[in-house]
Amino acid sequence: MSVVFLVLPLALLVVGGAVLAFVWSARSGQFDDLDTPAVRMLHDEGASSRPQGSREKT
């Protein structure tokens, strides 16, 4: 029975910390744009962004 008195407050602290972290990140704008980072790699930005080894031979 004494383990419950130790684990329950510890679990509540962890859950409270997770909720506070989520609220802070939602208010600071972390979840505002979920689509752009996923499709950013699909857009070709030109030869300047290509790695050194991927140049085409002419």
RADABEL-V829320 format. One line per field, one symbol per residue. ss: DSSP state (h for helix, s for strand, l for the rest). psi: psi as a letter, one per 30 degrees, with the letter a starting at -180 (. if undefined). A space follows every 10 residues. Layout:
ss = ???
psi = ???
//
This chain:
ss = lhhhhhhhhh hhhhhhhhhh hhhhhhhlll lllllhhhhh hhllllhhhl lhhhllll
psi = ffeefeeeee eeeeeeeeee eeeeeeffgf gejfeeffge ffkkglfffk lefgkkk.
//
